[in-house]
Amino acid sequence: MPLTPADSALFGSMFAQPEVAALLSDEAYVGRLLRVEGGLAAVQGRLGLIPQTSAQAILDLTRTFTPDLNALREGLLADGVPVSALLAQLRPVLPPAARDHLHFGATTQDIVDTAFVLAAREALTILRRDLLAVGDQLVVLAQEHAATLMPGRTHAQQALPVTFGLKAAGWLTSLTRHLQRLDELEPRLFVVSFGGAAGTLAALGDRGLDVAEALAAELKLSLPPTPWHTQRDTVFELAAWLAGVGTSLGKLAQDVILLTQSEVAEVREGGGGGGSSTMPQKQNPITSEVILAAASANAGLLAAAARSGVQEHERGTHGWQVEWLTVPQMLGLTGAALAHSRRLLAGLEVQVDRMRENVRASHGLMLAEALSFALTAVVSKEEAKALIREAVPKALAGEGHLVELVRERLGPCGDNVNWTALNEERTLGVTASLIARATEHYQNTKRTARHPLEEQA
């Protein structure tokens, strides 16, 4: 097993969405560092803080430069960040007059944090796309199975009849809220980091905010009220969102796992996977298992990400590095969970007949609540409950249907009870309305959702 499965050629596709993984590669990371350095020089040239010739030379170099990653690795071990080593590689290639203008007025954290925001923006575009794709699949599932009767379960026990469409609508509603949260957090997250050595931009005199505003515009980011070197709440908000999406997908996957159990057999993953090496009769719910594993890992990483936000004074010590250990992994794991969820839902086989069989096999026990209310037309509430409690053991033993057993005990007294209403299809409450509300809520959210990259184009 590799040290980090997400980075493994063998396990990578299981625990990291390939597009997200590519965004977080070493080459892509250094490319974003270069983009920020080039953008900084370009705006300083336009503002007259450095010669235009220097700005153009720096910008041209950052667009074409291929760094020596081995040398960057050595510099990272020595300095804790790769920026100093990257600058050391860039300066000798620049014209002598431009060398002092590279990285002018910035600090390493400005470059690294801004590059992180650029990576997060690209990654979230992919995650948003896949989240919407999962949502679209759930809309179809909810509508197609709006009337597909199945046992509802509470505390892992059969409770009342529900429909599979309502279950899918519940999964959908949770993801809809995550779409709304994403719209809310992105404006807070997509901001430039530019504060200089201690957050005062002192090296730029009275032009610090001019440079910060221009750099934000150059990179299509916003400018926060103050530098955020040690104000990490937006990074934690991102981590919490990633963990939340994973938790919702994990709930979906856990439900599927339980519904695929041999004794339940109400859904199958489909797709022909999940075979056993020794038991040819088995089809294991592997896709659901991977989704649930990714969600569980994200939940653990979130605790460390929360702690990473406790950073000292104007520039912190170790918290920054803890973010590096956690948030990129969480992006990859969430991307994987979404990609696997898309595959799971695309191949999900809903066993409609089996669901109805499981309802019938309960011998009316799931009608106990409805029966209790119906009986109050002829007896007190306590008497109704007593009658049902007496009949339950017989229904459990297969001696009859709960409703008929109670009806027999009542005799002529039960003539005023509406017995025809006591069947599972007629005790679904407002299920149809709930499904309609869930799908409409999602569609409205999807229609009004922000598309940051399009807005900034």
Buried (B, 14 or more C-beta within 10 A) or exposed (E): EEEBBBBBEEBBBBBBBBBBBEBBEEEBBBBBBBBBBBBBBBBBBEBEBBBEEBBBBBBEBBEEBEBEBEBBEEBBEEEBBBBBBBBEBBBEEBEEEBBEBBBBBBBBBBBBBBBBBBBBBBBBBBBBEBBBBBBBBBBEBBBEBBBBBBBBBEEEEBBBBBBBBBBBBBBBBBBBBBBEBBBEBBEEBBBBBBBBBEBEBEBBEEBBEBBBBBBBBBBBBBBBEEBBBBEBEBBBBBBBBBBBBBBBBBBBBBBBBBBBEEEBBBBBBBBEEBEEEEEEEEBBBBBBBBBBBBBBBBBEBBEBBBEBBEBEEEBBEEBBEBBEEBBBBBBBBBBBBBBBBBBBBEBBEBBBEBBBEBBEEBBBBBBBEBBBEBBEEBBEEEEBBEBBEEBBEBBEEEEBBBBBBBBEEBEEEBEEBEBEEBBBEEBBEEBBEBBBEBBEBBBEBBEEBBEBBEEEE
